[in-house]
Amino acid sequence: MDTVDTTKRLGHLRSLMKENKIDIYVVPSEDSHQSEYIAPCDGRREFISGFSGSAGCAVITHDKASLATDGRYFNQAAKQLDSNWTLLKQGLQDVPTWQEWTADQSEGGKVVGVDPSVITAPDARKLLEKIKKKGGSNLVGVTQNLVDVVWSDARPARPNEPVKVLGTEFTGKKFEEKIDDLRKELEKKKSAGFVVCMLDEVAWLLNLRGSDIPYNPVFFSYAIVTPTDAKLYVDSRKLGDAVIGHLGKSVTVRPYDAILGDVKALKESVTQSQEATSAPGKKFLISTKTSWALSQELGGEERVEEVRSPIADAKAVKNATELEGMRACHIRDGAALIEYFAWLEEQLVEKHTRLDEVQGADKLEEIRKKHEHFVGLSFDTISSTGPNAAVIHYKPEPGHCSVIDPKAIYLCDSGGQYLDGTTDTTRTLHFGEPTKMERKGYTLVLKGNIALDKAVFPKGTSGFALDTLARQFLWEEGLDYRHGTGHGVGSYLNVHEGPIGIGTRIQFSEVSLSAGNVLSDEPGYYEDGSFGIRIENIIMAREAKTNHRFGDKPYLSFEHVTMVPMCRKLIDETLLTRGEKQWLNDYHTEIVQKVSPYFEKDERTMKWLKRETQPF
């Protein structure tokens, strides 16, 4: 996590801003599809600022530069940003959002510019409103991305990896049925069509997967579905005979770069048809994640209706096949993690081997690879020792990481992509003697994890409402953590999947949880410069069996699928209730039953597993 000297880059960018008559330039993290994780060629914010975290926004004026990010990345950003930059710690009191900071800088009639393909239409409108209120001149779309010009030939090429078909034995539903379901939504809303811009939505809709973005099995594409046809916009060189045969006559393939021209032509065609028949005007449905550029080509607010994507909603409710795949892949993934932790303890404690964080992460990947249906990792493994564990999204780099200290806390947050599901598990361990505060912090986090796991709640409850269950024991001690409690998880798709989640973000109050949702349960506690604790299980919402149904509403509960024991050394039994101890005993019994068959010939791992799952 070295500091990057951005002086020359900023100087070049500012000269381009002058040429384009731009006073302030906004550089979001996202690509043209609003992806959270992006391909290297779209890492513009990282290039211009030096900050490599997955979330944030850079804003550059002719004499200032700011980088806004959330609490997961405060420590990382402070280390990576050079003296040219001001860090805006989002969520802290009296710290402006990047939009507010931009508007403040626009006072006196200044012009703000942004690439319209990397900001959503709603965000562009809100930003323009703030700019106008502060006396700024305008927000303009600069179609040539100025950071790309600065980056020039050093910018990585756009990936062009092959696309593959994911069979119904894993998806549980044919893509033709999914398109039919979407068309029913279009009919309900009397819509002219839906433009699909999110990469995971295209992949899910068409039962296809790719590898254009590291750790995310997606490919660069758009799709348009109307009542009468469906088009996939993709570089045709990615598509082999199997994909062409899979799509058949149901989907027409068009060049990826043809999307803007085609949506403009489609808008004009629909408009002419409606004028000729005097029929009431139909609008196009677009998701709130659609780019400002695409929205404008469709005719802007007059011609589009912005909605939460119906594909995102459907994708978040896993079918029986996908849920069973999640259960199965988490057993195999749990076996890999248990084998790794047993190996790591032996290396550190018995053999006194010197291992760094990257070597640990590499060994875990090696173990995962031998399991059925493994495709790759679902994100960069967070293998962190001691104070590095307090950096919430720490990423160890070869030659720039720490040696794992057996006398300090070790936090491992990792996941795998399998054909039958996506995993994400965090465990915090200690191989020596933990301090009293480490044990207390771990146990308070564990209590929150258990409380959320055991929750029973009426249908219609949001993740926003459940968040306090995981934080309550920390709050009682005046402690907390600066990240969400849970995120949605894809089915062999993105490890972070909307629109559901558990946390304090306002959007989590807008979507209630449903049976079939798959989420993480991951409270934590961090002491900067000392240690970090996080415990993460994957849980699946299901209908609960209750004695009553007040208001004739069904009630929901959670099923955990992560199969990795909690760290006994870090648990302070005196802080646990009888019910929490029973939950732990039941959970550990379930783990032993499900993963033991993988270790019939592995004495080391079996010994470790039996020790860690002894009843309380």
C-alpha positions, 0 to 999 in steps of 0.5 A: 500500500505505497503512496502514489505520486500523482502530481504529473497526472493531475497536471496533465488532467488540469490542462485537459480540463482547461481545453474543455472549459471544465472547472471541476472534473468528477471521476467515479469508481464505476464503469459504464455498467455501474460495476462495484468491481471493475476491469483494470481498464476502467480503474480511472479513479485509482489511476488518477488518485493512487487509491485502490479501494473498491469504493470512492469518488475523486473530484479535481479542481484547478487547485484542489483534489479530494477523494471520498470513501467510506469507513471500510477504506479510511486507513487504506486511503490515508496510506495511499493518497499523496499530499495533493489530495484531501480525504473526505471520510464519508459518514463522519459528522461535519464531513461533506459528501463528494457531491456537496464538496463538488457543489461548494467548489462550483460557487461563482458560476463554475462548470462541472464535467463528468463522463456521462457513461460512468455516472447514473442518470439519477446521480447526475440530476441530483448533482446538477441540483446541488451545483445550481443551489450553490451558484454553479453554472452547469454539469456537462457530459464530456464524452471523451473520458479525460483520465483515459487521455492522461492514461494514454497507452499505459491504460490496460486493454479491455478484456475479451474473455470467452463467454460460457453457457451455465446449464439449467442443472445449476440455474434451475430455470431456462433463460427463455422463461426468465425473458418471458417473466420480464416481458410480463413485467413490461406488460404490467407497466405498459412499457416499450422495453427494458434496457439491461445495463448491469453485467450480472443482470445480463449474465443471469438473464441469459444463463451465461457467464464470463470472466472479463472482470476479476473474481466476477463471472460476467462479461461486457455486454448490454441487453434490450428486451421488448415485447417482441424481441431480445438483443444481446450487445457483446463482442461476437468474438467472445461467443463460441458455437455453444453460446450461439446454439444456446441463444438460438433464435430467441436472442439477436446478437449485436456489437457491444459498441452499437448500444447507444446508436440502437437505443436512439434508433429504437426510441425514434421507431417507437415514437414514430409508431405511436404518432402514426397510431395516435396510441398513448406514449409508452416509456422505456424502463431503465434501472436506476443504475443506468448511465446518464449517457444511455438515458439521454439517448433514450430521450431522457426523463420524458421517454424513460421510467426509472425503476429498481431493476425487475431483473435484480429483484428476481435474481435476488430470490434464489430458486430451489436449485440455486439454494441447494447449490449454495448449501453444497458449495459452502460445505466444500468451501468450508472443508477447504477453509478448515483444512487451511486453518489446521495447516496454518496452525501446524506451520506457525505453532509446531513447525515455526515456519515463517509465512507471510500473508500472501503465502497464506492466501496462496495456500488457501487458494491451492486447497480450494482448487481441488474441490468440485465445481471450483472456478476461481476466487470470488474476491481478493483474499484478505489474509491479515495479521495483527494491525493489518486486520484492522484495515477492513478491506486489506489486500496483501501484496507480494513483497509488501505484506506482513509475516503472519504473527502466531502471537497476534490475531489473524483475520481471513476473509475469503470466498470462492466461485463455484458452478453451483454457488458463490461463497464468502466467509470470514473467520478471526483466529488466534494461535497464541494467547489473546488479550482480554480485550481481543476475547471480549471484542470477539465474543461481542461480535459473535453474539451479534452474529448469532442474534442475527442468525436466530432472528424471526421477523414478519415478511415485509421487514427490511435489512435496515430494520434487522441491522441493530440485532448484530450491533446491540452487544457492541453498542452496550459497550459503546463500540461499533463498526464502520461497515454494513452487517450484510450484503446480498450474494449471487449464485455463481455471480457477484459476491456483492449483489443488490438490491438487498442488504443489512445495514444503515444505508437508506436503500436497505430500508427500501427493499424487504427481505424475501424467502430465497434471499442469500445474504452475509451476516458479518458484524465486526470490531476494529482497533486501528493499529492493533487488531481487527475482528470479523465473523461472517457467515452466509445465511438464506432467508426462508419461511419460519414455522411460528405458532401464530401469524399475526395480521395473517402474515408469514414470518421469515427466519434464516438458515446458515450455510457456512460450515467453519467453526468459531475460534474457541480461544477467542470466546469468553464463555462468561459473556455467552448465554445458555441459548448462545452456547446451545446455538454454538454446540448445535452449529459445530455438531452440524459442521462436523457431520457435513465436512468430516467425510472430506478428512477421513484420511487427513489426521491433522485436519480431523484433529483440529476440527474435533478440538475446535468443535468440542461442546461448551 
